[in-house]
Amino acid sequence: MSINRFGQDAALIALDKFRTGKIDRRGFMTAMAGLGIAVAFKPGRASAAASEIVVCNWGGAALEAFQKAYGEPFKAKSGIEVVIDGAGPATGAIRAMVDSKNVTWDATDGGMTDAVVLGKGGYVVPIDYSIVDKSLVGEGLAAEFGICNYTYSNVLAYDAKKVGATAPSSWNDFFDLEKFPGKRTMCKWIQGQLEAVLLADGVKPEEIYPLDVDRAFKKLEPLLPNLIFWDSGAQSQQLFRDGEVVMGNIWHTRANLLRKENPNYTWTWNQNLMFASAWSVPKGNPAGKKVFDFINSSMDPEGQVTLLRIMGNGPSNPKALALMTDEDKAVYSLAPENAKTGLAISAQYYADNEAELQNKFLDFISR
Amino acid sequence: MTSFQRWAFCLTVPAALLTLCLYVLPILQVLALSFTEPTLGFGNYVALFQNAAIGRVVRTTVFVSAVTTVLTIVMSYAVAFALVHMPPATRRVALFMVMVPFWISVLVRAFAWITILRRNGVLNSALVGSGAVSEPLELVYNQFGVIVGMVHYMMPFAIMLLYANLSEIDLRIIQAARSLGARPVTIFFRVWVPLSMPGLAIAGLFIVIFSLGFLVTPAILGAGRVLMVAEYISVQISSTLRWGVATALSTMLLLVVAILVALAMRSPALRAAFEGGRK
C-alpha cells in the first residue's frame, strides 16, 4: 500500500466526526491554521525552519488528530512546533522529492512495507535507535527504516440481518456461497487480500508466506462473479449500507463505524489480518536528527490512545493497553483477545513482491 | 509584417514561454524517464509489447473507447439534429438541459450512476418491482457500467460540437433538395450527413482522445473489474514505483493521440472544421 490508503481513510473518519460534532471546533481550527502553514511548504518552497518538525500524513482531519496525539505533547515537552502537512506521502511523492533534492518533510506516515521499499531505494534514512527507544513499541514493530506509529486490521465484516442464524466466523465462510448467499467485497489493493483467500483454502497461518499466488487465484476465481472490489474505506462502508454486499474484507475502523450506525453490521476478529503503519524519515529532511526526538515522543501511550479514540488507529506501544477502557479494547487489533487468532502481514514479503503482485491481481480481477 | 502584427506577435510570447518552461519541458523530462528508468535503453518499450497484462489493458481501453465514441456520436447527433429544428424558445431550454450535466463534477456523476445502476438501485428496483425481470440485472462494476458513465460524460461535448456545425448548414439547400423530389430519408443521408462530416469528425476525434485517457469514471464504475490505461499508469506512478513502465505507456498514449490527430488533419472535413465553416 504505497499510497497509505488506510492513513487517508482514518483522516476521513475523523473529519466526519468533526462535522457531526464529535471533535471540538477549537482543535479543528488549530489544525486548519496548521494547514495554512503547511501550504507554504509545498515542494519548491523554503524548507522547514530549524525550530519545527514537518510531518506529512494523509490529510483531512488526521491533520488535527495527529496534532493532538503527537504534535501538542511534543511541543509541551520540547518547545518545538510540529507542522502537519496533509499532502499524502505516497512513495512516488517521496521519491520525487528526494530525487529533486527538495525535501520538505521530516517524518512521513506510510505503511511498514513502504519503509522497506523506500529504504532499499535509498530514499529514506535508517531510524536512529540511539535516540528512538526501540523498547517502546511491541515486538516486530521497529524496523531499520520505519517504526510503527499505529496499527490496524483487515477483518471479516458482515450484515447480521442478511447472513441468517449463524454468523460467518472465518474466511472459509467467506467462500461458502451455499450457506451465505450474496455478494461480498474485497479490496482492490493487494495487501491482506490473498492471505484471507489462502486461510480459507486451509493454509496454516505460519505457512502463508511466501504467498502461493496461483493457489489463491484458483480459489478466488469461482467467487469473482460475486465480488465487488472496494477502492476507498468510505466505499467499503457504502457497499454495506446500500445492501449491495452481505460480507466483506474491510478495515476494522470502517467496520466499527458501520456498527455504530447500525448494530446489524458487525465483524469477527477471528483470523484478522494485522497491519503496521510506520514513520519514515526522507533522506535530507530539513530538521535533521531532531526528527527522531519527535518520533520517540510519538510513542507515548497517552497520545496513542488519543488517536485510537479519534480515529480507531491502534497504539503501537503495548503500555497503552493499561490506559484503555473495555470499549477501547473492543476496537484495538492488538488487544490480546483480538490478536490471538490474528495474522501479521509481512512487510518484508510485500517489499519484495508488492509491485509484481498488485499488477497480477489487477490483471486477474479485471479479466 | 506590419508593426501591428509584430506587436500582436510579441503579446503571445510570454504565454508561449510560460507553457514551454512550465509544461512542455517537465513533460519531456518525465517522458525521458521511459528510456532511463531503471536502466538506459528501450527496455520499457520492449516490456510493453511483451507483457500480456498490458496487452489486455490496452485492448480493454481501445474497446471501451470505441464503443463509447460510436454510442456518443449517434445519440449526440440525434440531440443536435433536434436542437437545430426547434423553435428558439424551446431550444434555449433544451440547451440548458444539455449543459447541466456538463457543469456537474465527474465524480458526482460517477457516483450518481452507481446509485441508479447498482443491484438495489433505482433502475433495478423499478425493473424487479414491475415484474420486468425476476433477478436484478448486473448493470455496474463491469464494462457496461463504465460505458454508460463515459457516454454520459461525453455527450454534452459532442452535442455542442455537432450543434455548432449543424446550425451553420444553409437550410435553403434542404429546401432545394426537397423541391427536386428527394424523400426525407434521402435528404438526411445525402444532404445532412455529408454536410455535417466536419462536425462528426471533430466530435469523434475529441471523444476518442478523451476516452483513451479516462481515469475517474472507469475506476469508479468499473471497481477493479475494468482496468484502463490511465488507471494502470496512475497505479505504476504512485503505488508500484514502476516509473519506467508508466512513462513508456504515457509516451505511447501521447504518440497514438498525436498520430490520430495527424491522420485526422489530413481529411478535408476536419481541416474545414478547424479553419471555421465560413469561407
Interface residues (C-beta under 8 A of the other chain):
Chain A: M1 S2 I3 A90 T91 G92 A93 R95 V117 G121 K183 K188 W189 I228 F229 W230 D231 D242 G243 E244 E354 A355 Q358 N359 K360 L362 D363 I365 S366 R367
Chain B: A53 R56 V57 T60 R118 R119 N120 Y141 A219 I220 G222 A223 G224 R225 V226 L227 Y232 V235 I237 S238 S239 T240 L241 R242 W243
